[in-house]
Amino acid sequence: MIQRFARGAAARRRARRLRKLKQERDEFAGELERQQQHEQEEKRKYAVNRRMHPRTQEDFDLLHEELEAWRVQETRKIKDRGMDSEEELAALQQLLHKETKLLQTIDRLKNVADTENREMHVHATLSRMSEPKSWDLSNGAKVLVHTPFTTRAKQMMQLYFATTLPLVSIEERMDVLLHVKWTAKEYDCELTRQLVNLIDREADLLNRGRNQKTLEGLRKRISNTLLDFIETPEFNPEASRFVIAKEKPDAYIYAHVGSATSLEQTWKKPLYSTI
């Protein structure tokens, strides 16, 4: 009797253990299947997104390869229909028209991607210029410190982003232009004179009541010229870490800036100081 109950208890324990193992195995298999489905869905979304919103050169190469494969396939279909020469020529012309439209769409997407990639690169570069320095302390700890050069870079970054803000009022735009103008006038060279002339031109048009939508091209020139100003090491010392030039720094400055003369050490001056 005792042995029978002992064997029954052992069998029940074994059954519970087997049921638990089966449940864990089923849960693991279900989780693995869900993970695989999720990965496949992410791959599908990525494949669709890189075709709908291409960003890299590999994405555009893929689009051109698929377009070429589609053209070859459609051409083969037209050839296999057994149409007469006039109908076949008309079908090939229609195919060429579709291919041209698709190529134009790819070119538009490439222009959009180039613009967005450039903006991302500029944002990342300016942010890295204004990052604080990491200094090692005697106790082994690290501390982040803003130097006069990183402070100067941060001020210029704020100026650049202010010039690219859309849908600002005329008063706000004039205030931004004024700060950019006086920052540039602290140096005297061809680049700063060009920047000041562009700012004066926009300010004059705004005072005349010109529609701001007609000033997009001029504002783009101002922001690009200001970016050239920021990327010049003589005006922004932190930019020297990002200048890719084979010349020596002095030769680079002379070739791109000329004999620019600083009216004062502007990195000691706050961004929105009283003029």
PyRosetta script that sets phi, psi and omega in degrees:
from pyrosetta import init, pose_from_sequence

init()
pose = pose_from_sequence("MIQRFARGAAARRRARRLRKLKQERDEFAGELERQQQHEQEEKRKYAVNRRMHPRTQEDFDLLHEELEAWRVQETRKIKDRGMDSEEELAALQQLLHKETKLLQTIDRLKNVADTENREMHVHATLSRMSEPKSWDLSNGAKVLVHTPFTTRAKQMMQLYFATTLPLVSIEERMDVLLHVKWTAKEYDCELTRQLVNLIDREADLLNRGRNQKTLEGLRKRISNTLLDFIETPEFNPEASRFVIAKEKPDAYIYAHVGSATSLEQTWKKPLYSTI")
pose.set_psi(1, -46.8)
pose.set_omega(1, -179.2)
pose.set_phi(2, -64.3)
pose.set_psi(2, -41.7)
pose.set_omega(2, 179.6)
pose.set_phi(3, -63.4)
pose.set_psi(3, -36.8)
pose.set_omega(3, 179.7)
pose.set_phi(4, -63.8)
pose.set_psi(4, -45.1)
pose.set_omega(4, 178.1)
pose.set_phi(5, -65.5)
pose.set_psi(5, -36.7)
pose.set_omega(5, 179.0)
pose.set_phi(6, -65.3)
pose.set_psi(6, -44.6)
pose.set_omega(6, 178.1)
pose.set_phi(7, -64.4)
pose.set_psi(7, -37.5)
pose.set_omega(7, 178.0)
pose.set_phi(8, -64.4)
pose.set_psi(8, -43.0)
pose.set_omega(8, 179.0)
pose.set_phi(9, -64.2)
pose.set_psi(9, -41.2)
pose.set_omega(9, 178.8)
pose.set_phi(10, -64.5)
pose.set_psi(10, -39.7)
pose.set_omega(10, 179.5)
pose.set_phi(11, -65.5)
pose.set_psi(11, -40.2)
pose.set_omega(11, 178.8)
pose.set_phi(12, -65.8)
pose.set_psi(12, -40.4)
pose.set_omega(12, 177.4)
pose.set_phi(13, -63.0)
pose.set_psi(13, -41.6)
pose.set_omega(13, 179.2)
pose.set_phi(14, -65.1)
pose.set_psi(14, -39.1)
pose.set_omega(14, 178.9)
pose.set_phi(15, -64.7)
pose.set_psi(15, -42.8)
pose.set_omega(15, 177.9)
pose.set_phi(16, -63.0)
pose.set_psi(16, -40.7)
pose.set_omega(16, 179.3)
pose.set_phi(17, -64.3)
pose.set_psi(17, -41.6)
pose.set_omega(17, 179.3)
pose.set_phi(18, -67.0)
pose.set_psi(18, -39.9)
pose.set_omega(18, 177.6)
pose.set_phi(19, -63.6)
pose.set_psi(19, -39.5)
pose.set_omega(19, 178.9)
pose.set_phi(20, -65.6)
pose.set_psi(20, -42.2)
pose.set_omega(20, 177.9)
pose.set_phi(21, -63.3)
pose.set_psi(21, -41.0)
pose.set_omega(21, 178.8)
pose.set_phi(22, -64.8)
pose.set_psi(22, -40.7)
pose.set_omega(22, 178.6)
pose.set_phi(23, -63.8)
pose.set_psi(23, -43.6)
pose.set_omega(23, 178.6)
pose.set_phi(24, -64.3)
pose.set_psi(24, -39.8)
pose.set_omega(24, 179.1)
pose.set_phi(25, -65.2)
pose.set_psi(25, -41.3)
pose.set_omega(25, 178.5)
pose.set_phi(26, -65.9)
pose.set_psi(26, -40.9)
pose.set_omega(26, 178.4)
pose.set_phi(27, -64.3)
pose.set_psi(27, -41.3)
pose.set_omega(27, 178.8)
pose.set_phi(28, -64.6)
pose.set_psi(28, -42.7)
pose.set_omega(28, 179.2)
pose.set_phi(29, -64.6)
pose.set_psi(29, -40.2)
pose.set_omega(29, 178.3)
pose.set_phi(30, -65.6)
pose.set_psi(30, -42.2)
pose.set_omega(30, 178.3)
pose.set_phi(31, -64.5)
pose.set_psi(31, -40.1)
pose.set_omega(31, 178.3)
pose.set_phi(32, -64.3)
pose.set_psi(32, -40.3)
pose.set_omega(32, 178.8)
pose.set_phi(33, -66.1)
pose.set_psi(33, -42.6)
pose.set_omega(33, 177.8)
pose.set_phi(34, -63.6)
pose.set_psi(34, -38.7)
pose.set_omega(34, 178.6)
pose.set_phi(35, -65.3)
pose.set_psi(35, -41.6)
pose.set_omega(35, 178.1)
pose.set_phi(36, -64.8)
pose.set_psi(36, -41.0)
pose.set_omega(36, 177.7)
pose.set_phi(37, -63.6)
pose.set_psi(37, -40.2)
pose.set_omega(37, 178.5)
pose.set_phi(38, -64.2)
pose.set_psi(38, -42.6)
pose.set_omega(38, 179.0)
pose.set_phi(39, -64.3)
pose.set_psi(39, -41.1)
pose.set_omega(39, 178.0)
pose.set_phi(40, -64.3)
pose.set_psi(40, -39.6)
pose.set_omega(40, 178.6)
pose.set_phi(41, -66.2)
pose.set_psi(41, -39.6)
pose.set_omega(41, 177.7)
pose.set_phi(42, -65.5)
pose.set_psi(42, -40.3)
pose.set_omega(42, 177.3)
pose.set_phi(43, -63.5)
pose.set_psi(43, -40.3)
pose.set_omega(43, 179.2)
pose.set_phi(44, -65.0)
pose.set_psi(44, -44.4)
pose.set_omega(44, 178.3)
pose.set_phi(45, -62.7)
pose.set_psi(45, -40.0)
pose.set_omega(45, 179.2)
pose.set_phi(46, -64.4)
pose.set_psi(46, -41.7)
pose.set_omega(46, 179.5)
pose.set_phi(47, -64.5)
pose.set_psi(47, -40.7)
pose.set_omega(47, 178.7)
pose.set_phi(48, -68.7)
pose.set_psi(48, -41.6)
pose.set_omega(48, -176.9)
pose.set_phi(49, -66.5)
pose.set_psi(49, -38.3)
pose.set_omega(49, -179.1)
pose.set_phi(50, -71.4)
pose.set_psi(50, -16.5)
pose.set_omega(50, 174.4)
pose.set_phi(51, -91.4)
pose.set_psi(51, -34.8)
pose.set_omega(51, 179.2)
pose.set_phi(52, -80.9)
pose.set_psi(52, -35.2)
pose.set_omega(52, -178.5)
pose.set_phi(53, -132.7)
pose.set_psi(53, 69.0)
pose.set_omega(53, -179.2)
pose.set_phi(54, -66.4)
pose.set_psi(54, 145.7)
pose.set_omega(54, -178.6)
pose.set_phi(55, -129.2)
pose.set_psi(55, -35.4)
pose.set_omega(55, -175.5)
pose.set_phi(56, -103.8)
pose.set_psi(56, 168.4)
pose.set_omega(56, 178.0)
pose.set_phi(57, -64.2)
pose.set_psi(57, -33.3)
pose.set_omega(57, 177.7)
pose.set_phi(58, -63.2)
pose.set_psi(58, -37.3)
pose.set_omega(58, 178.0)
pose.set_phi(59, -63.0)
pose.set_psi(59, -43.0)
pose.set_omega(59, -178.8)
pose.set_phi(60, -72.6)
pose.set_psi(60, -33.8)
pose.set_omega(60, 174.5)
pose.set_phi(61, -62.3)
pose.set_psi(61, -39.2)
pose.set_omega(61, 178.0)
pose.set_phi(62, -63.6)
pose.set_psi(62, -42.4)
pose.set_omega(62, 178.6)
pose.set_phi(63, -61.9)
pose.set_psi(63, -42.8)
pose.set_omega(63, 179.6)
pose.set_phi(64, -66.5)
pose.set_psi(64, -38.7)
pose.set_omega(64, 178.4)
pose.set_phi(65, -64.9)
pose.set_psi(65, -43.5)
pose.set_omega(65, 179.7)
pose.set_phi(66, -68.6)
pose.set_psi(66, -35.3)
pose.set_omega(66, 176.5)
pose.set_phi(67, -64.9)
pose.set_psi(67, -41.2)
pose.set_omega(67, 178.6)
pose.set_phi(68, -65.7)
pose.set_psi(68, -41.0)
pose.set_omega(68, 177.9)
pose.set_phi(69, -63.4)
pose.set_psi(69, -40.2)
pose.set_omega(69, 177.6)
pose.set_phi(70, -63.8)
pose.set_psi(70, -41.3)
pose.set_omega(70, -179.7)
pose.set_phi(71, -63.5)
pose.set_psi(71, -43.6)
pose.set_omega(71, 179.7)
pose.set_phi(72, -63.5)
pose.set_psi(72, -42.0)
pose.set_omega(72, -179.6)
pose.set_phi(73, -65.0)
pose.set_psi(73, -44.7)
pose.set_omega(73, 179.6)
pose.set_phi(74, -66.8)
pose.set_psi(74, -36.5)
pose.set_omega(74, 177.4)
pose.set_phi(75, -64.1)
pose.set_psi(75, -40.8)
pose.set_omega(75, 178.6)
pose.set_phi(76, -64.0)
pose.set_psi(76, -39.9)
pose.set_omega(76, 178.2)
pose.set_phi(77, -61.9)
pose.set_psi(77, -41.6)
pose.set_omega(77, 179.8)
pose.set_phi(78, -65.1)
pose.set_psi(78, -41.1)
pose.set_omega(78, -179.8)
pose.set_phi(79, -65.7)
pose.set_psi(79, -33.9)
pose.set_omega(79, -176.1)
pose.set_phi(80, -81.0)
pose.set_psi(80, -8.2)
pose.set_omega(80, -178.4)
pose.set_phi(81, -74.7)
pose.set_psi(81, -19.0)
pose.set_omega(81, 179.7)
pose.set_phi(82, 71.3)
pose.set_psi(82, 32.8)
pose.set_omega(82, 179.3)
pose.set_phi(83, -77.8)
pose.set_psi(83, 162.9)
pose.set_omega(83, 175.4)
pose.set_phi(84, -73.1)
pose.set_psi(84, 172.9)
pose.set_omega(84, -171.6)
pose.set_phi(85, -62.7)
pose.set_psi(85, -39.4)
pose.set_omega(85, -178.0)
pose.set_phi(86, -68.3)
pose.set_psi(86, -45.1)
pose.set_omega(86, 178.9)
pose.set_phi(87, -64.6)
pose.set_psi(87, -40.3)
pose.set_omega(87, 179.1)
pose.set_phi(88, -64.8)
pose.set_psi(88, -40.4)
pose.set_omega(88, 178.4)
pose.set_phi(89, -64.0)
pose.set_psi(89, -41.6)
pose.set_omega(89, 178.4)
pose.set_phi(90, -64.0)
pose.set_psi(90, -40.5)
pose.set_omega(90, 179.0)
pose.set_phi(91, -65.5)
pose.set_psi(91, -39.8)
pose.set_omega(91, 178.5)
pose.set_phi(92, -67.4)
pose.set_psi(92, -36.5)
pose.set_omega(92, 176.9)
pose.set_phi(93, -65.2)
pose.set_psi(93, -40.6)
pose.set_omega(93, 177.4)
pose.set_phi(94, -64.7)
pose.set_psi(94, -39.1)
pose.set_omega(94, 176.8)
pose.set_phi(95, -63.7)
pose.set_psi(95, -41.0)
pose.set_omega(95, 178.0)
pose.set_phi(96, -63.1)
pose.set_psi(96, -38.4)
pose.set_omega(96, 178.4)
pose.set_phi(97, -63.4)
pose.set_psi(97, -43.5)
pose.set_omega(97, 178.2)
pose.set_phi(98, -63.4)
pose.set_psi(98, -42.2)
pose.set_omega(98, 179.8)
pose.set_phi(99, -62.9)
pose.set_psi(99, -39.6)
pose.set_omega(99, 178.7)
pose.set_phi(100, -63.5)
pose.set_psi(100, -42.1)
pose.set_omega(100, 178.1)
pose.set_phi(101, -61.9)
pose.set_psi(101, -42.3)
pose.set_omega(101, 179.7)
pose.set_phi(102, -66.5)
pose.set_psi(102, -38.2)
pose.set_omega(102, 177.2)
pose.set_phi(103, -64.9)
pose.set_psi(103, -38.5)
pose.set_omega(103, 176.8)
pose.set_phi(104, -64.7)
pose.set_psi(104, -38.5)
pose.set_omega(104, 177.1)
pose.set_phi(105, -63.7)
pose.set_psi(105, -42.0)
pose.set_omega(105, 178.2)
pose.set_phi(106, -63.1)
pose.set_psi(106, -39.8)
pose.set_omega(106, 178.6)
pose.set_phi(107, -64.2)
pose.set_psi(107, -40.1)
pose.set_omega(107, 177.7)
pose.set_phi(108, -64.3)
pose.set_psi(108, -42.7)
pose.set_omega(108, 177.5)
pose.set_phi(109, -62.2)
pose.set_psi(109, -36.3)
pose.set_omega(109, 179.4)
pose.set_phi(110, -67.7)
pose.set_psi(110, -38.5)
pose.set_omega(110, 177.4)
pose.set_phi(111, -64.0)
pose.set_psi(111, -42.0)
pose.set_omega(111, 178.1)
pose.set_phi(112, -63.5)
pose.set_psi(112, -43.8)
pose.set_omega(112, -179.7)
pose.set_phi(113, -64.5)
pose.set_psi(113, -40.3)
pose.set_omega(113, 179.0)
pose.set_phi(114, -62.1)
pose.set_psi(114, -41.9)
pose.set_omega(114, 179.6)
pose.set_phi(115, -64.7)
pose.set_psi(115, -46.6)
pose.set_omega(115, -178.9)
pose.set_phi(116, -66.8)
pose.set_psi(116, -40.5)
pose.set_omega(116, 178.8)
pose.set_phi(117, -64.6)
pose.set_psi(117, -38.0)
pose.set_omega(117, 178.6)
pose.set_phi(118, -65.9)
pose.set_psi(118, -42.7)
pose.set_omega(118, 179.0)
pose.set_phi(119, -62.9)
pose.set_psi(119, -40.9)
pose.set_omega(119, 177.9)
pose.set_phi(120, -64.2)
pose.set_psi(120, -40.4)
pose.set_omega(120, 179.7)
pose.set_phi(121, -65.6)
pose.set_psi(121, -43.1)
pose.set_omega(121, 179.3)
pose.set_phi(122, -63.2)
pose.set_psi(122, -44.6)
pose.set_omega(122, -179.9)
pose.set_phi(123, -61.0)
pose.set_psi(123, -44.3)
pose.set_omega(123, -179.1)
pose.set_phi(124, -66.2)
pose.set_psi(124, -40.3)
pose.set_omega(124, -178.7)
pose.set_phi(125, -66.3)
pose.set_psi(125, -46.2)
pose.set_omega(125, 179.8)
pose.set_phi(126, -64.6)
pose.set_psi(126, -36.4)
pose.set_omega(126, 178.2)
pose.set_phi(127, -65.9)
pose.set_psi(127, -39.7)
pose.set_omega(127, 179.0)
pose.set_phi(128, -68.5)
pose.set_psi(128, -33.9)
pose.set_omega(128, 177.4)
pose.set_phi(129, -62.6)
pose.set_psi(129, -36.3)
pose.set_omega(129, -174.3)
pose.set_phi(130, -93.2)
pose.set_psi(130, 5.9)
pose.set_omega(130, 179.2)
pose.set_phi(131, -69.6)
pose.set_psi(131, 142.1)
pose.set_omega(131, 177.2)
pose.set_phi(132, -68.2)
pose.set_psi(132, 157.6)
pose.set_omega(132, 179.1)
pose.set_phi(133, -83.5)
pose.set_psi(133, 146.6)
pose.set_omega(133, 177.2)
pose.set_phi(134, -99.8)
pose.set_psi(134, 116.3)
pose.set_omega(134, -179.0)
pose.set_phi(135, -109.4)
pose.set_psi(135, 140.1)
pose.set_omega(135, 177.4)
pose.set_phi(136, -88.9)
pose.set_psi(136, 128.8)
pose.set_omega(136, 177.3)
pose.set_phi(137, -89.5)
pose.set_psi(137, 166.5)
pose.set_omega(137, -178.3)
pose.set_phi(138, -65.9)
pose.set_psi(138, -25.1)
pose.set_omega(138, 179.9)
pose.set_phi(139, -87.4)
pose.set_psi(139, 6.9)
pose.set_omega(139, 178.3)
pose.set_phi(140, 92.3)
pose.set_psi(140, -9.5)
pose.set_omega(140, 179.5)
pose.set_phi(141, -79.9)
pose.set_psi(141, 166.8)
pose.set_omega(141, 178.4)
pose.set_phi(142, -119.0)
pose.set_psi(142, 146.7)
pose.set_omega(142, 179.0)
pose.set_phi(143, -135.5)
pose.set_psi(143, 140.7)
pose.set_omega(143, 178.7)
pose.set_phi(144, -92.9)
pose.set_psi(144, 126.4)
pose.set_omega(144, -174.9)
pose.set_phi(145, -130.7)
pose.set_psi(145, 133.0)
pose.set_omega(145, 173.3)
pose.set_phi(146, -88.3)
pose.set_psi(146, 124.2)
pose.set_omega(146, 176.5)
pose.set_phi(147, -92.7)
pose.set_psi(147, 168.6)
pose.set_omega(147, 175.1)
pose.set_phi(148, -56.4)
pose.set_psi(148, -33.1)
pose.set_omega(148, -179.4)
pose.set_phi(149, -71.7)
pose.set_psi(149, -42.5)
pose.set_omega(149, 178.7)
pose.set_phi(150, -69.1)
pose.set_psi(150, -33.6)
pose.set_omega(150, 175.7)
pose.set_phi(151, -64.4)
pose.set_psi(151, -41.9)
pose.set_omega(151, 176.6)
pose.set_phi(152, -61.6)
pose.set_psi(152, -44.0)
pose.set_omega(152, 179.8)
pose.set_phi(153, -63.5)
pose.set_psi(153, -38.4)
pose.set_omega(153, 179.1)
pose.set_phi(154, -66.5)
pose.set_psi(154, -39.5)
pose.set_omega(154, 177.8)
pose.set_phi(155, -62.8)
pose.set_psi(155, -42.9)
pose.set_omega(155, 179.1)
pose.set_phi(156, -67.3)
pose.set_psi(156, -36.5)
pose.set_omega(156, 177.0)
pose.set_phi(157, -61.9)
pose.set_psi(157, -42.4)
pose.set_omega(157, 178.1)
pose.set_phi(158, -63.2)
pose.set_psi(158, -38.9)
pose.set_omega(158, 177.2)
pose.set_phi(159, -63.0)
pose.set_psi(159, -44.5)
pose.set_omega(159, -178.3)
pose.set_phi(160, -63.2)
pose.set_psi(160, -46.9)
pose.set_omega(160, -180.0)
pose.set_phi(161, -64.6)
pose.set_psi(161, -31.7)
pose.set_omega(161, 177.8)
pose.set_phi(162, -66.4)
pose.set_psi(162, -35.6)
pose.set_omega(162, 179.9)
pose.set_phi(163, -73.3)
pose.set_psi(163, -18.6)
pose.set_omega(163, -178.9)
pose.set_phi(164, -98.7)
pose.set_psi(164, 1.7)
pose.set_omega(164, 179.8)
pose.set_phi(165, -69.8)
pose.set_psi(165, 130.0)
pose.set_omega(165, 177.8)
pose.set_phi(166, -89.3)
pose.set_psi(166, 161.4)
pose.set_omega(166, 171.2)
pose.set_phi(167, 56.0)
pose.set_psi(167, 48.6)
pose.set_omega(167, 174.0)
pose.set_phi(168, -103.6)
pose.set_psi(168, 157.7)
pose.set_omega(168, 179.9)
pose.set_phi(169, -72.0)
pose.set_psi(169, 165.5)
pose.set_omega(169, -179.6)
pose.set_phi(170, -63.7)
pose.set_psi(170, -39.6)
pose.set_omega(170, 179.9)
pose.set_phi(171, -63.3)
pose.set_psi(171, -43.2)
pose.set_omega(171, 178.9)
pose.set_phi(172, -65.2)
pose.set_psi(172, -40.6)
pose.set_omega(172, 179.6)
pose.set_phi(173, -65.0)
pose.set_psi(173, -41.9)
pose.set_omega(173, 179.1)
pose.set_phi(174, -63.9)
pose.set_psi(174, -36.8)
pose.set_omega(174, 178.6)
pose.set_phi(175, -65.0)
pose.set_psi(175, -42.7)
pose.set_omega(175, 178.1)
pose.set_phi(176, -63.3)
pose.set_psi(176, -45.8)
pose.set_omega(176, -179.7)
pose.set_phi(177, -60.9)
pose.set_psi(177, -37.1)
pose.set_omega(177, -179.7)
pose.set_phi(178, -64.1)
pose.set_psi(178, -43.3)
pose.set_omega(178, 180.0)
pose.set_phi(179, -67.3)
pose.set_psi(179, -39.6)
pose.set_omega(179, 178.0)
pose.set_phi(180, -65.1)
pose.set_psi(180, -40.9)
pose.set_omega(180, -178.3)
pose.set_phi(181, -61.9)
pose.set_psi(181, -47.4)
pose.set_omega(181, -177.5)
pose.set_phi(182, -73.4)
pose.set_psi(182, -26.1)
pose.set_omega(182, 172.7)
pose.set_phi(183, -67.2)
pose.set_psi(183, -41.3)
pose.set_omega(183, -180.0)
pose.set_phi(184, -71.9)
pose.set_psi(184, -35.5)
pose.set_omega(184, -176.6)
pose.set_phi(185, -72.2)
pose.set_psi(185, -7.8)
pose.set_omega(185, 174.8)
pose.set_phi(186, -72.3)
pose.set_psi(186, -9.3)
pose.set_omega(186, 174.8)
pose.set_phi(187, -126.0)
pose.set_psi(187, 153.3)
pose.set_omega(187, -179.3)
pose.set_phi(188, -125.6)
pose.set_psi(188, 103.2)
pose.set_omega(188, 175.5)
pose.set_phi(189, -158.2)
pose.set_psi(189, 176.8)
pose.set_omega(189, -176.6)
pose.set_phi(190, -61.3)
pose.set_psi(190, -40.0)
pose.set_omega(190, -178.0)
pose.set_phi(191, -64.8)
pose.set_psi(191, -45.9)
pose.set_omega(191, -178.7)
pose.set_phi(192, -69.5)
pose.set_psi(192, -35.8)
pose.set_omega(192, 177.1)
pose.set_phi(193, -64.9)
pose.set_psi(193, -38.7)
pose.set_omega(193, 177.0)
pose.set_phi(194, -63.9)
pose.set_psi(194, -42.0)
pose.set_omega(194, 179.4)
pose.set_phi(195, -64.0)
pose.set_psi(195, -42.7)
pose.set_omega(195, 179.4)
pose.set_phi(196, -64.3)
pose.set_psi(196, -40.6)
pose.set_omega(196, 179.2)
pose.set_phi(197, -63.4)
pose.set_psi(197, -40.8)
pose.set_omega(197, 178.2)
pose.set_phi(198, -64.7)
pose.set_psi(198, -40.3)
pose.set_omega(198, 179.2)
pose.set_phi(199, -65.2)
pose.set_psi(199, -43.8)
pose.set_omega(199, 178.5)
pose.set_phi(200, -61.7)
pose.set_psi(200, -36.6)
pose.set_omega(200, 179.6)
pose.set_phi(201, -64.9)
pose.set_psi(201, -45.1)
pose.set_omega(201, 179.5)
pose.set_phi(202, -66.7)
pose.set_psi(202, -41.5)
pose.set_omega(202, 179.5)
pose.set_phi(203, -60.6)
pose.set_psi(203, -39.6)
pose.set_omega(203, 179.0)
pose.set_phi(204, -65.3)
pose.set_psi(204, -41.4)
pose.set_omega(204, 179.4)
pose.set_phi(205, -67.8)
pose.set_psi(205, -37.0)
pose.set_omega(205, 177.4)
pose.set_phi(206, -66.1)
pose.set_psi(206, -40.1)
pose.set_omega(206, 178.7)
pose.set_phi(207, -65.9)
pose.set_psi(207, -25.6)
pose.set_omega(207, 177.6)
pose.set_phi(208, -84.5)
pose.set_psi(208, -1.4)
pose.set_omega(208, 177.7)
pose.set_phi(209, 83.8)
pose.set_psi(209, 22.2)
pose.set_omega(209, 180.0)
pose.set_phi(210, -66.9)
pose.set_psi(210, 140.6)
pose.set_omega(210, 178.1)
pose.set_phi(211, -61.3)
pose.set_psi(211, 132.7)
pose.set_omega(211, -175.2)
pose.set_phi(212, -66.3)
pose.set_psi(212, -25.0)
pose.set_omega(212, 179.5)
pose.set_phi(213, -65.5)
pose.set_psi(213, -27.7)
pose.set_omega(213, 179.4)
pose.set_phi(214, -79.1)
pose.set_psi(214, -4.5)
pose.set_omega(214, -177.6)
pose.set_phi(215, -102.3)
pose.set_psi(215, 9.1)
pose.set_omega(215, -176.0)
pose.set_phi(216, -61.6)
pose.set_psi(216, -42.2)
pose.set_omega(216, 179.8)
pose.set_phi(217, -63.8)
pose.set_psi(217, -43.2)
pose.set_omega(217, 178.9)
pose.set_phi(218, -64.6)
pose.set_psi(218, -41.5)
pose.set_omega(218, 179.7)
pose.set_phi(219, -66.5)
pose.set_psi(219, -33.0)
pose.set_omega(219, 176.1)
pose.set_phi(220, -65.6)
pose.set_psi(220, -40.5)
pose.set_omega(220, 177.7)
pose.set_phi(221, -64.1)
pose.set_psi(221, -38.3)
pose.set_omega(221, 179.3)
pose.set_phi(222, -64.6)
pose.set_psi(222, -46.5)
pose.set_omega(222, -179.2)
pose.set_phi(223, -65.5)
pose.set_psi(223, -38.1)
pose.set_omega(223, 178.8)
pose.set_phi(224, -67.9)
pose.set_psi(224, -40.6)
pose.set_omega(224, 178.1)
pose.set_phi(225, -66.9)
pose.set_psi(225, -39.3)
pose.set_omega(225, 176.3)
pose.set_phi(226, -63.5)
pose.set_psi(226, -37.2)
pose.set_omega(226, 177.7)
pose.set_phi(227, -64.6)
pose.set_psi(227, -40.4)
pose.set_omega(227, 174.8)
pose.set_phi(228, -60.4)
pose.set_psi(228, -39.3)
pose.set_omega(228, 177.9)
pose.set_phi(229, -62.6)
pose.set_psi(229, -43.8)
pose.set_omega(229, -178.5)
pose.set_phi(230, -67.9)
pose.set_psi(230, -34.1)
pose.set_omega(230, -176.7)
pose.set_phi(231, -83.2)
pose.set_psi(231, 4.2)
pose.set_omega(231, 178.0)
pose.set_phi(232, -92.0)
pose.set_psi(232, 119.6)
pose.set_omega(232, -174.4)
pose.set_phi(233, -59.7)
pose.set_psi(233, -29.4)
pose.set_omega(233, -178.8)
pose.set_phi(234, -67.7)
pose.set_psi(234, -30.8)
pose.set_omega(234, 179.0)
pose.set_phi(235, -90.4)
pose.set_psi(235, -30.3)
pose.set_omega(235, -178.1)
pose.set_phi(236, -136.1)
pose.set_psi(236, 92.4)
pose.set_omega(236, -173.7)
pose.set_phi(237, -55.5)
pose.set_psi(237, -30.1)
pose.set_omega(237, 179.8)
pose.set_phi(238, -65.7)
pose.set_psi(238, -20.0)
pose.set_omega(238, -179.6)
pose.set_phi(239, -69.6)
pose.set_psi(239, -17.6)
pose.set_omega(239, -179.1)
pose.set_phi(240, -62.8)
pose.set_psi(240, -25.1)
pose.set_omega(240, 178.6)
pose.set_phi(241, -73.6)
pose.set_psi(241, -15.5)
pose.set_omega(241, -175.1)
pose.set_phi(242, -114.4)
pose.set_psi(242, 0.8)
pose.set_omega(242, 179.3)
pose.set_phi(243, -78.5)
pose.set_psi(243, 121.7)
pose.set_omega(243, 177.7)
pose.set_phi(244, -105.1)
pose.set_psi(244, 97.8)
pose.set_omega(244, -178.6)
pose.set_phi(245, -146.3)
pose.set_psi(245, 143.9)
pose.set_omega(245, 179.5)
pose.set_phi(246, -79.9)
pose.set_psi(246, -21.8)
pose.set_omega(246, -179.9)
pose.set_phi(247, -72.4)
pose.set_psi(247, 165.9)
pose.set_omega(247, 171.9)
pose.set_phi(248, -70.2)
pose.set_psi(248, 155.9)
pose.set_omega(248, -178.5)
pose.set_phi(249, -55.4)
pose.set_psi(249, -42.1)
pose.set_omega(249, -179.4)
pose.set_phi(250, -64.0)
pose.set_psi(250, -41.0)
pose.set_omega(250, 179.1)
pose.set_phi(251, -67.1)
pose.set_psi(251, -36.9)
pose.set_omega(251, 178.8)
pose.set_phi(252, -63.8)
pose.set_psi(252, -45.6)
pose.set_omega(252, -179.3)
pose.set_phi(253, -63.9)
pose.set_psi(253, -42.8)
pose.set_omega(253, -178.6)
pose.set_phi(254, -64.8)
pose.set_psi(254, -38.0)
pose.set_omega(254, -177.0)
pose.set_phi(255, -73.2)
pose.set_psi(255, -33.2)
pose.set_omega(255, -173.2)
pose.set_phi(256, -103.0)
pose.set_psi(256, -21.0)
pose.set_omega(256, -176.0)
pose.set_phi(257, -116.2)
pose.set_psi(257, -41.1)
pose.set_omega(257, -173.8)
pose.set_phi(258, 90.5)
pose.set_psi(258, -162.0)
pose.set_omega(258, -177.2)
pose.set_phi(259, -85.1)
pose.set_psi(259, 71.4)
pose.set_omega(259, 178.6)
pose.set_phi(260, -74.8)
pose.set_psi(260, 135.6)
pose.set_omega(260, -177.9)
pose.set_phi(261, -116.5)
pose.set_psi(261, 122.0)
pose.set_omega(261, 179.0)
pose.set_phi(262, -78.3)
pose.set_psi(262, 130.1)
pose.set_omega(262, 177.6)
pose.set_phi(263, -79.2)
pose.set_psi(263, -25.0)
pose.set_omega(263, 174.6)
pose.set_phi(264, -166.7)
pose.set_psi(264, 165.9)
pose.set_omega(264, 179.9)
pose.set_phi(265, -78.1)
pose.set_psi(265, 94.3)
pose.set_omega(265, -170.8)
pose.set_phi(266, -72.3)
pose.set_psi(266, -18.7)
pose.set_omega(266, 179.7)
pose.set_phi(267, -70.1)
pose.set_psi(267, -11.1)
pose.set_omega(267, 175.2)
pose.set_phi(268, -88.5)
pose.set_psi(268, -8.5)
pose.set_omega(268, -174.3)
pose.set_phi(269, -98.7)
pose.set_psi(269, 133.0)
pose.set_omega(269, 178.3)
pose.set_phi(270, -61.8)
pose.set_psi(270, 157.4)
pose.set_omega(270, -177.4)
pose.set_phi(271, -63.5)
pose.set_psi(271, -44.9)
pose.set_omega(271, -176.3)
pose.set_phi(272, -111.3)
pose.set_psi(272, 53.1)
pose.set_omega(272, 178.0)
pose.set_phi(273, -76.4)
pose.set_psi(273, 162.5)
pose.set_omega(273, 179.7)
pose.set_phi(274, -72.0)
pose.set_psi(274, 127.2)
pose.set_omega(274, -178.1)
pose.set_phi(275, -93.4)
pose.dump_pdb("model.pdb")
